[in-house]
């Protein structure tokens, strides 16, 4: 089989917004969510990831509405969200506004009343007594048997259906490491033959980049949370980041401070990071990789959303962090230094409180200073040959002339981003 295709151009330097259709609006439908597309485009979102859109099994359902990840069909729409026509309309409307749209794909397991349980029980993992089984402790789903070639073919055909019928732009693959890598390689080969797609893996197995463009930075998120709670050092965070630099060339890491699992089960970014939540969000948008924003983060959502029941996001108008994310995403979109530049980590005597780094591509330079501690009035002197010329603060808009050595003072949780003022864009 030929080597996987290179990452699609539109994904490089891009960003992802995770859409929780159920909790997004009172209606919880594709149509209702579609009304938010112009706002999200204005914020700078480029790739929309929709959590599973397939129907949910009724048998052994958790809560009143069940888990999105316990599907009862791979090729139909969850009626809770609307119809197939509604979904197609959403994809079309998203495309017209310049978005790309990827869907969540749950290959490892199905719900208990998927048609395959009756039509092809041999496609499932079974115990010694011939009962369906599951090995991860999720009692509302049952594992598929990836040693079965017919099941694998049917799975890939189902994936191809969404590409050809609905013109989706890629897949976010749930718990990808639980599924054999050779399946994903074959799935990508066949689906990419239809059109160029973007592939995101929920896993941190380096080898899975043989099939995927991007993978989760779970390790980074867990260590940063430990740091915020006093159980790790920033040195440990830097070690994780160094490990990521050893990934294959072109591999993308996905950085986030929240997603559906984290929000519902482990806490909001404010529970995890406290007053440094925004500073860590700045990091996700300025370090090498791709940032993920979860539904409601732009509203400064401080609630854990129920996972198996209706629990609508409480949108706070005006959206507190719309401009915050807009500023960061505009920087990313128009900055080659952020998209593909080299990174220089600045030394500082406050190495366990501050993250300080420069990004550079040719004449363009970006300086990022983050106080990730709860300590106020931390001073840092930045000295580097790249720090010379006219720079502007992307948040305040103020411009300064730097001459290679500058002093800064940061309060607890404060973040500062300066871009060398060779402006080709203007923030809205």
C-alpha positions in Angstrom: 0.0 0.0 0.0 1.3 3.5 -0.8 2.3 5.8 1.9 -0.4 8.0 3.4 -1.1 11.3 1.8 0.4 14.5 3.2 -1.7 16.5 5.6 -4.2 18.6 3.6 -3.0 22.2 3.2 -6.1 23.7 4.9 -5.3 21.9 8.1 -1.8 23.2 8.5 -1.7 26.0 10.9 -5.4 25.5 11.5 -7.6 25.2 14.6 -10.4 22.9 15.7 -13.7 23.7 17.5 -15.5 20.7 19.1 -19.2 20.9 18.7 -21.5 19.3 21.3 -24.8 19.5 19.3 -27.0 18.3 22.2 -25.9 20.9 24.7 -25.3 23.8 22.3 -28.8 25.1 22.0 -32.2 24.6 23.7 -33.3 22.6 20.6 -30.1 20.6 20.4 -30.3 20.3 16.7 -28.1 20.8 13.6 -30.4 23.5 12.4 -30.2 25.4 15.7 -26.4 25.1 15.9 -26.2 26.3 12.3 -27.3 29.8 13.4 -24.0 30.1 15.4 -21.8 29.5 12.3 -21.3 33.2 11.4 -20.3 33.9 15.0 -17.8 31.1 15.0 -16.4 32.1 11.7 -15.9 35.7 13.0 -14.1 34.2 16.0 -11.6 32.6 13.6 -12.7 28.9 13.8 -11.6 26.9 10.8 -12.4 23.2 11.4 -15.6 22.1 13.1 -15.5 18.7 14.8 -19.0 17.3 15.5 -19.3 14.8 18.3 -21.0 11.5 17.1 -24.0 12.3 14.9 -25.2 8.7 14.7 -28.2 7.3 16.7 -27.7 6.1 20.2 -28.6 2.6 21.4 -31.6 2.3 23.7 -30.5 -1.0 25.3 -28.5 -0.5 28.5 -28.6 3.3 27.8 -27.0 5.5 30.4 -29.0 8.5 31.6 -32.0 9.7 29.7 -30.4 10.3 26.3 -27.4 8.0 26.5 -23.8 8.2 25.4 -23.0 9.7 21.9 -20.4 7.0 21.7 -22.8 4.0 22.0 -24.1 4.0 18.4 -26.9 1.9 17.1 -26.1 2.5 13.4 -23.1 3.7 11.5 -25.0 5.1 8.5 -28.0 7.0 9.9 -28.5 10.2 11.8 -29.4 10.6 15.5 -33.0 11.8 15.3 -32.4 13.9 18.4 -30.3 16.2 16.1 -32.5 16.3 13.1 -32.6 14.5 9.7 -30.0 13.6 7.1 -31.1 16.6 5.1 -30.5 18.8 8.1 -27.0 17.5 8.4 -26.3 18.0 4.8 -27.6 21.5 5.0 -25.2 22.2 7.9 -22.3 20.8 6.0 -23.2 22.9 3.0 -23.7 26.1 5.1 -20.4 25.5 6.9 -18.5 25.0 3.6 -20.1 28.2 2.2 -18.6 30.2 5.1 -15.2 28.6 4.7 -15.3 26.0 7.4 -14.1 22.4 7.1 -16.2 19.9 9.0 -15.1 16.5 10.4 -17.2 13.9 12.3 -16.4 11.8 15.3 -15.9 8.1 14.4 -16.3 5.4 17.0 -14.7 2.3 15.6 -13.8 0.2 18.6 -17.3 -0.6 19.7 -21.1 -0.2 19.1 -24.1 0.0 21.4 -26.0 -3.2 22.3 -28.7 -2.8 19.7 -26.7 -2.1 16.6 -28.1 -4.1 13.7 -24.8 -6.0 13.4 -25.5 -7.7 16.8 -28.3 -9.6 15.0 -27.1 -9.7 11.4 -23.4 -10.5 12.1 -22.8 -11.5 15.7 -19.5 -13.0 14.6 -18.3 -9.4 14.0 -18.1 -8.9 17.8 -15.7 -9.9 20.4 -17.2 -12.7 22.5 -16.3 -14.4 25.8 -15.9 -18.2 26.2 -19.7 -18.6 26.5 -20.3 -16.7 23.3 -21.6 -13.5 25.0 -20.7 -10.1 23.6 -18.0 -8.5 25.8 -16.2 -5.2 26.4 -12.8 -4.8 28.0 -12.6 -1.1 29.1 -15.4 -1.0 31.7 -18.0 0.8 29.5 -21.1 -1.2 30.1 -23.2 0.5 27.5 -21.1 -0.7 24.6 -19.7 -3.9 23.2 -16.4 -4.5 21.4 -16.0 -5.3 17.7 -13.6 -8.0 16.5 -11.0 -6.5 14.2 -9.7 -9.9 13.2 -12.9 -10.2 11.1 -12.1 -9.0 7.6 -15.8 -8.6 6.6 -16.5 -6.3 9.6 -13.5 -4.2 8.7 -14.7 -3.8 5.2 -18.2 -2.9 6.3 -16.8 -0.3 8.7 -14.8 1.3 6.0 -17.8 1.3 3.7 -19.7 3.2 6.4 -17.0 5.8 6.7 -17.0 6.2 2.9 -20.7 6.8 3.0 -20.3 10.0 5.0 -17.6 11.2 2.6 -19.6 10.6 -0.6 -23.1 11.3 0.7 -22.5 14.3 2.9 -19.1 15.7 1.8 -17.5 15.7 5.2 -13.8 16.7 5.4 -12.4 14.2 7.7 -12.6 12.1 10.9 -11.8 12.5 14.6 -11.3 8.9 15.6 -12.4 8.0 19.1 -9.9 6.0 21.2 -8.0 5.2 18.1 -5.3 3.2 19.9 -7.9 0.5 20.8 -8.2 -0.3 17.1 -5.4 -1.9 15.2 -3.2 0.5 13.3 -3.4 -1.5 10.1 -7.2 -0.9 10.1 -6.7 2.9 10.2 -4.1 2.7 7.4 -6.5 0.8 5.2 -9.4 3.1 6.1 -7.4 6.2 5.3 -6.1 4.7 2.0 -9.7 3.9 0.8 -11.3 7.1 2.1 -8.6 9.4 0.8 -9.0 7.8 -2.6 -12.4 9.6 -2.7 -11.1 13.0 -1.6 -8.3 14.6 0.6 -9.3 14.3 4.2 -8.0 15.3 7.6 -7.5 12.6 10.2 -7.3 13.2 14.0 -6.6 10.4 16.4 -7.6 10.4 20.1 -4.4 8.7 21.2 -0.7 9.3 21.9 0.8 6.3 20.2 3.5 7.7 18.0 3.2 4.9 15.4 -0.4 5.9 14.7 0.9 8.9 12.8 1.5 6.3 10.1 -2.3 6.7 9.5 -3.2 10.0 11.2 -2.2 13.7 10.7 -2.8 14.7 14.3 -2.9 13.1 17.7 -4.0 14.3 21.1 -1.6 15.9 23.6 -3.2 14.1 26.6 0.2 13.7 28.3 0.8 17.5 28.1 -2.7 18.2 29.5 -2.3 15.8 32.4 1.1 17.2 33.4 0.0 20.8 33.2 -3.0 20.0 35.4 -0.7 18.4 37.9 1.5 21.5 37.8 -1.4 23.7 38.4 -2.3 21.7 41.5 1.2 21.7 42.8 2.0 18.1 41.9 4.5 18.6 39.1 7.0 21.2 37.8 7.2 23.2 34.6 10.4 21.3 33.9 8.2 18.2 33.6 6.0 20.1 31.2 9.0 21.0 29.1 10.1 17.4 29.1 6.8 16.4 27.6 7.1 19.1 24.9 10.6 17.9 24.1 9.3 14.4 23.7 6.7 15.7 21.2 9.5 17.2 19.1 10.7 13.6 18.5 7.5 12.7 16.6 7.8 12.0 12.8 8.2 15.1 10.6 4.8 16.7 9.9 3.1 15.0 12.9 0.7 17.4 14.6 -0.1 17.5 18.3 -3.5 18.7 19.4 -3.4 21.0 22.5 -6.5 21.8 24.6 -7.5 22.9 28.1 -11.0 21.4 27.7 -13.0 18.9 25.7 -16.1 16.9 26.2 -14.5 14.2 28.4 -12.5 16.7 30.5 -15.4 19.0 31.0 -17.9 16.4 32.0 -15.7 14.0 34.0 -12.6 15.8 35.3 -13.7 19.4 35.5 -13.7 22.7 33.6 -10.5 24.4 32.7 -11.1 26.7 35.6 -11.3 23.8 38.0 -8.1 22.4 36.7 -6.1 25.6 36.1 -7.7 28.3 38.2 -6.6 31.8 37.3 -4.0 30.5 34.8 -6.7 28.9 32.5 -6.4 31.7 30.0 -2.6 31.6 30.0 -2.6 27.9 29.2 -5.1 28.7 26.4 -2.7 31.2 25.0 0.0 28.4 25.1 -2.2 26.1 23.0 -2.6 28.7 20.3 1.1 29.8 20.1 3.1 26.6 20.6 3.8 24.3 17.7 0.8 22.2 17.1 -2.9 22.7 16.7 -5.3 24.2 19.3 -8.7 22.8 20.2 -11.5 24.9 21.6 -14.5 23.2 23.2 -18.2 24.3 22.9 -18.8 27.1 25.4 -15.2 28.0 26.2 -15.6 31.3 24.4 -18.4 32.0 26.9 -16.1 31.3 29.8 -18.2 28.3 30.7 -17.5 27.3 34.3 -20.0 24.4 34.5 -19.5 20.7 34.0 -22.0 19.6 31.4 -23.9 16.4 32.0 -22.9 13.7 29.6 -25.9 11.4 29.3 -28.7 14.0 29.7 -29.8 17.4 28.3 -27.8 20.1 30.0 -27.5 23.2 27.8 -24.6 25.5 27.8 -25.4 28.7 29.7 -24.3 31.3 27.1 -23.2 34.5 28.7 -23.9 37.5 26.4 -21.7 39.1 25.4 -19.4 36.2 25.1 -16.5 37.0 27.4 -13.7 35.3 25.5 -14.9 35.7 21.9 -12.4 38.5 21.3 -9.7 36.7 23.3 -9.9 33.7 21.0 -10.4 35.8 17.9 -7.2 37.6 18.6 -5.2 34.4 19.1 -6.7 32.7 16.0 -6.1 35.7 13.8 -2.5 35.7 14.9 -2.2 32.0 14.0 -3.9 32.4 10.7 -1.6 35.2 9.6 1.6 34.2 11.3 4.1 31.9 9.6 6.2 32.0 12.8 3.3 30.4 14.7 2.2 28.0 12.0 5.6 26.6 11.1 8.4 28.7 12.7 11.2 27.5 14.9 10.9 27.7 18.7 13.4 29.1 21.2 12.6 28.5 24.8 14.0 31.5 26.8 16.0 30.8 30.0 14.7 32.4 33.1 15.5 32.2 36.8 11.7 31.8 37.4 11.6 28.6 35.4 9.0 27.0 37.6 6.6 30.0 37.3 7.1 31.2 33.7 7.0 29.8 30.3 8.8 32.2 27.9 9.6 31.4 24.3 10.1 33.0 20.9 8.8 31.7 17.6 10.4 32.8 14.3 10.0 32.3 10.6 12.4 34.4 8.5 11.9 38.1 9.5 8.7 37.4 11.6 9.1 36.9 15.3 6.6 36.3 18.1 7.4 36.6 21.8 5.2 34.7 24.3 5.4 35.2 28.1 3.2 33.3 30.4 3.0 33.5 34.2 1.5 30.0 34.9 1.8 30.4 38.7 -0.3 32.1 41.4 2.6 34.5 42.2 2.3 38.2 41.3 5.0 40.6 40.2 7.4 38.1 38.7 10.1 39.9 36.7 11.8 38.5 33.7 14.6 39.9 31.5 14.4 38.7 27.9 17.6 38.9 25.9 17.9 37.5 22.4 19.0 38.8 19.0 15.5 38.0 17.6 14.0 40.6 20.0 14.9 43.6 17.9 12.7 46.0 16.1 9.1 47.2 16.3 6.7 44.8 18.1 3.0 45.1 19.0 1.1 43.5 21.8 -1.6 41.5 20.1 -4.1 42.0 22.9 -3.6 45.7 23.7 -2.6 46.8 20.3 0.2 48.9 21.7 3.5 49.0 19.9 7.0 49.1 21.3 10.5 49.2 20.0 12.7 46.4 21.4 16.5 46.5 21.2 17.5 42.9 22.0 17.1 43.1 25.8 13.8 43.9 27.6 12.4 43.6 31.1 8.8 42.6 31.8 6.7 42.1 35.0 3.9 39.6 35.0 1.1 39.1 37.5 -0.3 35.7 38.4 -1.9 34.1 35.3 -0.9 37.0 33.1 -0.1 36.4 29.5 1.8 38.6 27.0 2.2 38.1 23.3 4.2 40.4 21.1 4.5 40.1 17.3 7.2 41.9 15.3 5.3 44.6 13.5 5.6 43.6 9.9 1.8 43.7 9.7 -0.1 42.2 6.8 -3.4 42.0 8.7 -5.5 44.1 11.0 -7.4 42.6 14.0 -11.1 43.1 13.8 
